[in-house]
Structure formats: structure tokens, C-alpha cells
Amino acid sequence: MKILVLHHVADIYGASQSLLRLTSGLVRDGHAVMVVLPEQGPLCAALATRGVGVTVRPDLPVLHRNRLTSPAGVLRLLRDARTFRRGITEVMQSFHPDVIHTNTGAILPVAGAVARRLGIARIQHLRESFLDFGPLWPPYRAWLVRSADRILCISGFVASMFTAAQRSRAVQVIHNGIPREEFEGIDPAEVAAFRARFAGDGPLIGVAGRIKLVRKGQDVFVRAAARIKDRFPSARFVVIGSPFTGNESHLDTLKDMVRELGLEGRVGFAGHLDRPLIGLAALDISVMASVQPEPLGNVTIESMALGRAVIGTRIGGTPELIRDGETGLLVPPGDDTAMADAMARLLADPGEAAAMGRRARTHYENHLAFDTFYRNLVAVYHEVIRR
């Protein structure tokens, strides 16, 4: 097969990591893959080293939120959509793909009409929530459905944003999968060094992800830590990740909160990690603290694959990953009291936490490993091409 993939960023975070795993598997199996990106970035080189072709189109019509907040931004988006339609037509006519795979709902689906006219099968992947689009979501949702032969959602939560009729006709859920190989060869010395830096001799609880207060819940995590700091004096807490450019004040606010709550020396900040699995492997308990819905959550899957019990918020796709009381604990979003109670339960009974971690690893092996995801996705490629 020849697969043309449209992707909205050139970084190497969540969705981009999923893209790298997918394209690596496709190239390994003898398929030709071309990826269209809006800019140069680390993802370009990472794809090229895997034998994936890259085309940079600055006019890729990406739904950045700042483009929707002003008339000038909307006009630029529409202008890009018009020029991109012409450009992607040339790419398709040159590459001759069997299927076009738009890897995110954050790209206006203008390529769908071109692909349909050229007789090319169309896959639309949805990895994000559009619930905050309000009245714009129903027409955009209808546009997505018209533009694709199949809409792939990374969770049942994402699929629930479509109507029952749309789900029965075009929508399919395929959970993301992560290769087992990514969890092999983690250097114990690096894990030990991380623990020595942040844990000392006690248990270590951590939250990982981009720092974005209110949305990602690092503030809830810190307040929960303050509630149990006296009951578990040896426990330490770590925030793994950094804010997006322009959100540096979120980290400053979080550090101020740590000082105000008397948590200096108890809460550490690891910043961005080139190998985040080192940090996750060093944890005794992993926390997914998001207050707003996570469509699925790679960090949760990674923590489960590493055999860690996860405390997650009962929102979005997280309840599809964590079986409450079996592979981890679910708490209401934004509720630092409930999060503190969950932390205390696992800290008070390390045996229960370890057993949850073992069951979490088994659940990953059976349902969330990459080979399951890959087989399902390639099967969809073949199905839409035969239509």
C-alpha cells in the first residue's frame, strides 16, 4: 500500500509519537508512506530516519484556537484551506496513494473532497475532544463524516461526540497501542538516579504531562499532596513535564503554590525529560490529574505497561483504561480531597498498590499493546480501499 498521512504538528509529543510508531510499522512491512506536516521540526528528522517521506506544507489548514478568536485568524485559515486544496491535489497526483489518513481532527478536512474526486480511500483519525467547540461542533462533525470513509476514534469517549446514526455508519473505536519494546532496556541506573534525586528513601508519587493549570490538574495534584504530607512524612511528589511556550506562568504559579502549602523539599519539578519513561519507571504511584477530559492518555497506558497503579480522574477516556479498584483508582476531576484519599489508600497499603500495578500490566498486554492497534488499523486500510 501507499499511505499519505496528514499531521498537524512537527513536535514529538503524544499524537506524534503514535504517528512514529504507526509509520515505522508500515515501512517495516513494505508499505510506502508520505507524511504532510505544516512546518519543519524534530518530527521531520525522526520520520526520515525511519524511511518515511516528508512534505512540508505551511498552508496545512490547522485549527489553532487563536485562529478562531479573530476575523483575521479565520480569514487566514480559509485562505490556507484554499491554497492547500490545490497543493494537496498535486501531492496526491504525484504520490498516488491508496489511502489518505488524516491523523487528527485539528486539520480542516479539505483533502477529503480531493481524495474522493481522485478515487482515493479516506481515513479520519480523531484524537481530541471538541466538546468546547459548542455550536460549531455539529456542523464540523458533519463535515468530518462527509469527508471520510471511516472515522477512527481513540476512545469510546471521543466516539460519543458523534450521533448514533453517524457512529453506526462511519465511526470505529481503536484504542492507541504502545510497543512492548519501548519498555525494554530501561536503564536501572537512570531510574535509580531519578529516585535518588526526587524520592530519597520514601515512596514517590508523580504526575506527568504538559504543565497547564486547571486543564491538566497539576494544581490539584499539589493540593492533594498537601493534604497527606503530615500523615506520610517520607512520601515525595514530583511533577514531570514543562509548560508550552507562552504558558511559563503556569509553572511559576505551581511553584508558588508549593511554597505556600509548605511543600518545599517534598514536591520536585523534573521538567521536560527526553526519556520520560525513566521518570515513570521511578514512580511508585502514577497520577493522571486532568480536570478536563483526556481523550485517552498515553501516560496512563505507559504507567500501566510499567506495572504502576494509576490514580486517574473519572472523565474522558481514562475510565476506559483504569478499572477502578482493580488496576488503579478513579477519582472525580478537580477533587483534591478524593485524590488525597486515593494516594493515602495506596501509600498505606503498598501491597495493594503493587497488585494493582501487576494487573495493570496484564491489562496493557491484553488490550493496549501496539500490535493489537496496528493489526486493527491496517485491517481498516484494506477495508476502505476495497470499497
Secondary structure in CASP SS format (residue, H / E / C, confidence):
PFRMAT SS
TARGET T0000
AUTHOR 0000-0000-0000
METHOD secondary structure of the structure
MODEL  1
M C 1.00
K E 1.00
I E 1.00
L E 1.00
V E 1.00
L E 1.00
H C 1.00
H C 1.00
V C 1.00
A C 1.00
D C 1.00
I C 1.00
Y C 1.00
G H 1.00
A H 1.00
S H 1.00
Q H 1.00
S H 1.00
L H 1.00
L H 1.00
R H 1.00
L H 1.00
T H 1.00
S H 1.00
G H 1.00
L H 1.00
V H 1.00
R H 1.00
D C 1.00
G C 1.00
H C 1.00
A E 1.00
V E 1.00
M E 1.00
V E 1.00
V E 1.00
L E 1.00
P C 1.00
E C 1.00
Q C 1.00
G C 1.00
P H 1.00
L H 1.00
C H 1.00
A H 1.00
A H 1.00
L H 1.00
A H 1.00
T H 1.00
R C 1.00
G C 1.00
V C 1.00
G E 1.00
V E 1.00
T E 1.00
V E 1.00
R C 1.00
P C 1.00
D C 1.00
L C 1.00
P C 1.00
V E 1.00
L C 1.00
H C 1.00
R H 1.00
N H 1.00
R H 1.00
L H 1.00
T C 1.00
S C 1.00
P H 1.00
A H 1.00
G H 1.00
V H 1.00
L H 1.00
R H 1.00
L H 1.00
L H 1.00
R H 1.00
D H 1.00
A H 1.00
R H 1.00
T H 1.00
F H 1.00
R H 1.00
R H 1.00
G H 1.00
I H 1.00
T H 1.00
E H 1.00
V H 1.00
M H 1.00
Q H 1.00
S H 1.00
F H 1.00
H C 1.00
P C 1.00
D C 1.00
V E 1.00
I E 1.00
H E 1.00
T E 1.00
N C 1.00
T C 1.00
G C 1.00
A C 1.00
I E 1.00
L C 1.00
P C 1.00
V H 1.00
A H 1.00
G H 1.00
A H 1.00
V H 1.00
A H 1.00
R H 1.00
R H 1.00
L C 1.00
G C 1.00
I C 1.00
A E 1.00
R E 1.00
I E 1.00
Q E 1.00
H E 1.00
L E 1.00
R C 1.00
E C 1.00
S C 1.00
F C 1.00
L H 1.00
D H 1.00
F H 1.00
G H 1.00
P H 1.00
L H 1.00
W H 1.00
P H 1.00
P H 1.00
Y H 1.00
R H 1.00
A H 1.00
W H 1.00
L H 1.00
V H 1.00
R H 1.00
S C 1.00
A C 1.00
D C 1.00
R E 1.00
I E 1.00
L E 1.00
C E 1.00
I C 1.00
S C 1.00
G H 1.00
F H 1.00
V H 1.00
A H 1.00
S C 1.00
M C 1.00
F C 1.00
T C 1.00
A H 1.00
A H 1.00
Q H 1.00
R H 1.00
S H 1.00
R H 1.00
A H 1.00
V E 1.00
Q E 1.00
V E 1.00
I C 1.00
H C 1.00
N C 1.00
G C 1.00
I E 1.00
P C 1.00
R H 1.00
E H 1.00
E H 1.00
F H 1.00
E C 1.00
G C 1.00
I C 1.00
D C 1.00
P H 1.00
A H 1.00
E H 1.00
V H 1.00
A H 1.00
A H 1.00
F H 1.00
R H 1.00
A H 1.00
R H 1.00
F H 1.00
A C 1.00
G C 1.00
D C 1.00
G C 1.00
P C 1.00
L E 1.00
I E 1.00
G E 1.00
V E 1.00
A E 1.00
G C 1.00
R C 1.00
I C 1.00
K C 1.00
L C 1.00
V C 1.00
R C 1.00
K C 1.00
G C 1.00
Q H 1.00
D H 1.00
V H 1.00
F H 1.00
V H 1.00
R H 1.00
A H 1.00
A H 1.00
A H 1.00
R H 1.00
I H 1.00
K C 1.00
D C 1.00
R C 1.00
F C 1.00
P C 1.00
S C 1.00
A C 1.00
R E 1.00
F E 1.00
V E 1.00
V E 1.00
I E 1.00
G C 1.00
S C 1.00
P C 1.00
F C 1.00
T C 1.00
G C 1.00
N C 1.00
E H 1.00
S H 1.00
H H 1.00
L H 1.00
D H 1.00
T H 1.00
L H 1.00
K H 1.00
D H 1.00
M H 1.00
V H 1.00
R H 1.00
E H 1.00
L C 1.00
G C 1.00
L C 1.00
E C 1.00
G C 1.00
R C 1.00
V E 1.00
G E 1.00
F E 1.00
A E 1.00
G E 1.00
H C 1.00
L C 1.00
D C 1.00
R C 1.00
P H 1.00
L H 1.00
I H 1.00
G H 1.00
L H 1.00
A H 1.00
A C 1.00
L C 1.00
D C 1.00
I E 1.00
S E 1.00
V E 1.00
M E 1.00
A C 1.00
S C 1.00
V C 1.00
Q C 1.00
P C 1.00
E C 1.00
P C 1.00
L C 1.00
G C 1.00
N H 1.00
V H 1.00
T H 1.00
I H 1.00
E H 1.00
S H 1.00
M H 1.00
A H 1.00
L C 1.00
G C 1.00
R C 1.00
A E 1.00
V E 1.00
I E 1.00
G E 1.00
T E 1.00
R C 1.00
I C 1.00
G C 1.00
G C 1.00
T H 1.00
P H 1.00
E H 1.00
L C 1.00
I C 1.00
R C 1.00
D E 1.00
G C 1.00
E C 1.00
T C 1.00
G E 1.00
L E 1.00
L E 1.00
V E 1.00
P C 1.00
P C 1.00
G C 1.00
D C 1.00
D H 1.00
T H 1.00
A H 1.00
M H 1.00
A H 1.00
D H 1.00
A H 1.00
M H 1.00
A H 1.00
R H 1.00
L H 1.00
L H 1.00
A H 1.00
D C 1.00
P H 1.00
G H 1.00
E H 1.00
A H 1.00
A H 1.00
A H 1.00
M H 1.00
G H 1.00
R H 1.00
R H 1.00
A H 1.00
R H 1.00
T H 1.00
H H 1.00
Y H 1.00
E H 1.00
N H 1.00
H H 1.00
L H 1.00
A E 1.00
F H 1.00
D H 1.00
T H 1.00
F H 1.00
Y H 1.00
R H 1.00
N H 1.00
L H 1.00
V H 1.00
A H 1.00
V H 1.00
Y H 1.00
H H 1.00
E H 1.00
V H 1.00
I H 1.00
R H 1.00
R C 1.00
END
